[in-house]
Amino acid sequence: DEALRADPLCLTALAFDGFMQILLARRETRAAARHRYTELVAAQKQIQPTDSERALIEALKFAVEGRQLQAAARLEAWLETDPTDFIALKLAHALRFLAGDEPGMLAATSRLLPLWSPSVHRFGYVLGCHAFALGEAGRLEEAEATGRRALEFAPDDAWGVHAVSHVHETLGLTKQGIVWLEQNRAVWKMCNNFAGHMAWHLGLFHMKRGKFADALAIYDSEIRPTPTEDFRDVANATSILWRIGQNGISVGERWDELNAIALRRADDTTLVFASLHHLLSCLACNDRLGAARIVANLDRLARAGTGDQAAVAARVGAPLTRALRARGEFRCADLDFGDIARKLPALGGSQAQRDVFLRTLAMLAAQAGDATGVDEVLKVRHAQRTPDCFTQKSASILSVQIEPYKLNVA
């Protein structure tokens, strides 16, 4: 905003704002990004873009067309020329995260990080990106060490704090996770709505210790203090309430405002990950009509949509919605729970965020009497995280003994 006030034709600022609108992933923000791209096309008639600006503009064109992975690839192609272009690097990282390309995130940071040095400005933030990508790949020891090193160079790097928190969550280190987040509260507390996501991690740690009242207090004061429609805020809220409900704990009327948002967003399929969280809100409120609208819209996207998200809807979104709608109705005979579980990374988000769907698939399979389905889902889940009490809860519904799984980490 400051750059554009100083120079309304600042191409980098126009493009960067366009990408911020893309990452907000709502229908109206996608339209705002398209408007920014139109402004950029017009501005180029007056200003010759630099090579870095040209890369941003061309990548934004892919993004507004719904092709986030091509946008990331265009930015990374430019990084081959200038590997220390931090804006391009951070945007490519964010786009691959949104699009569910975990291997691509790690490949990019692994390739680019050796071309940086501690003397280069923002080196610590690049370490934070690499730490997160390492954690999602299961390289937890490296992820924690890299995340802590990121903070040595960039003490205000909330993404580095976040990467280490993911390691604690993956390994079930709840006490250490709480201490880590509280020690670094000053780093993340003022970091816009990302603070709500960090508070979500804190709430999860308390929930896993059985401190549900503490988790709900954090929900009210830090995760959901205001009823925004940002999909990230909604995902934080719905996924922790859903998990708490799976433990048999009442959350009162907290679902109501989320269900109202879900109804307003039922026809917006900009991001399948967001639509699935809206579906959880409808199901939690037993709003079958709202749920049916979301499912129908995702089916329509899968059949006739274009861009990356149409492929995600076809590959995993539509099958997962059918599984979620079967909740409590035992209409699961034709569902391959293991196949859905294995395809979940395409949704984007982190393993910690997607765990709400793995937990639910395991419970659905158990309720349907599908021991094979339970086993396959838990194999996927325990390749990503240390087994917890949820494992036995899923198995106990079937009164079967589930084989213990070893966390698959490098």
Rosetta blueprint (number, residue, H / E / L):
1 D L
2 E H
3 A H
4 L H
5 R H
6 A H
7 D L
8 P L
9 L L
10 C L
11 L H
12 T H
13 A H
14 L H
15 A H
16 F H
17 D H
18 G H
19 F H
20 M H
21 Q H
22 I H
23 L H
24 L H
25 A L
26 R L
27 R H
28 E H
29 T H
30 R H
31 A H
32 A H
33 A H
34 R H
35 H H
36 R H
37 Y H
38 T H
39 E H
40 L H
41 V H
42 A H
43 A H
44 Q L
45 K L
46 Q L
47 I L
48 Q L
49 P L
50 T L
51 D H
52 S H
53 E H
54 R H
55 A H
56 L H
57 I H
58 E H
59 A H
60 L H
61 K H
62 F H
63 A H
64 V H
65 E L
66 G L
67 R L
68 Q H
69 L H
70 Q H
71 A H
72 A H
73 A H
74 R H
75 L H
76 E H
77 A H
78 W H
79 L H
80 E L
81 T L
82 D L
83 P L
84 T L
85 D L
86 F H
87 I H
88 A H
89 L H
90 K H
91 L H
92 A H
93 H H
94 A H
95 L H
96 R H
97 F H
98 L H
99 A H
100 G L
101 D L
102 E H
103 P H
104 G H
105 M H
106 L H
107 A H
108 A H
109 T H
110 S H
111 R H
112 L H
113 L H
114 P H
115 L H
116 W L
117 S L
118 P L
119 S L
120 V L
121 H L
122 R L
123 F H
124 G H
125 Y H
126 V H
127 L H
128 G H
129 C H
130 H H
131 A H
132 F H
133 A H
134 L H
135 G H
136 E H
137 A L
138 G L
139 R L
140 L H
141 E H
142 E H
143 A H
144 E H
145 A H
146 T H
147 G H
148 R H
149 R H
150 A H
151 L H
152 E H
153 F H
154 A L
155 P L
156 D L
157 D L
158 A H
159 W H
160 G H
161 V H
162 H H
163 A H
164 V H
165 S H
166 H H
167 V H
168 H H
169 E H
170 T H
171 L H
172 G L
173 L L
174 T H
175 K H
176 Q H
177 G H
178 I H
179 V H
180 W H
181 L H
182 E H
183 Q H
184 N L
185 R H
186 A H
187 V H
188 W H
189 K L
190 M L
191 C L
192 N L
193 N L
194 F H
195 A H
196 G H
197 H H
198 M H
199 A H
200 W H
201 H H
202 L H
203 G H
204 L H
205 F H
206 H H
207 M H
208 K H
209 R L
210 G L
211 K L
212 F H
213 A H
214 D H
215 A H
216 L H
217 A H
218 I H
219 Y H
220 D H
221 S H
222 E H
223 I H
224 R L
225 P L
226 T L
227 P L
228 T L
229 E L
230 D L
231 F H
232 R H
233 D H
234 V H
235 A H
236 N H
237 A H
238 T H
239 S H
240 I H
241 L H
242 W H
243 R H
244 I H
245 G H
246 Q H
247 N L
248 G L
249 I L
250 S L
251 V L
252 G L
253 E L
254 R H
255 W H
256 D H
257 E H
258 L H
259 N H
260 A H
261 I H
262 A H
263 L H
264 R H
265 R L
266 A L
267 D L
268 D L
269 T L
270 T L
271 L L
272 V H
273 F H
274 A H
275 S H
276 L H
277 H H
278 H H
279 L H
280 L H
281 S H
282 C H
283 L H
284 A H
285 C L
286 N L
287 D L
288 R H
289 L H
290 G H
291 A H
292 A H
293 R H
294 I H
295 V H
296 A H
297 N H
298 L H
299 D H
300 R H
301 L H
302 A H
303 R H
304 A H
305 G L
306 T L
307 G L
308 D H
309 Q H
310 A H
311 A H
312 V H
313 A H
314 A H
315 R H
316 V H
317 G H
318 A H
319 P H
320 L H
321 T H
322 R H
323 A H
324 L H
325 R H
326 A L
327 R L
328 G L
329 E L
330 F L
331 R L
332 C L
333 A L
334 D L
335 L L
336 D L
337 F H
338 G H
339 D H
340 I H
341 A H
342 R H
343 K H
344 L H
345 P H
346 A H
347 L H
348 G L
349 G L
350 S L
351 Q H
352 A H
353 Q H
354 R H
355 D H
356 V H
357 F H
358 L H
359 R H
360 T H
361 L H
362 A H
363 M H
364 L H
365 A H
366 A H
367 Q H
368 A L
369 G L
370 D L
371 A H
372 T H
373 G H
374 V H
375 D H
376 E H
377 V H
378 L H
379 K H
380 V H
381 R H
382 H H
383 A L
384 Q L
385 R L
386 T L
387 P L
388 D L
389 C H
390 F H
391 T H
392 Q H
393 K H
394 S H
395 A H
396 S H
397 I H
398 L H
399 S L
400 V L
401 Q L
402 I L
403 E L
404 P L
405 Y L
406 K L
407 L L
408 N L
409 V L
410 A L
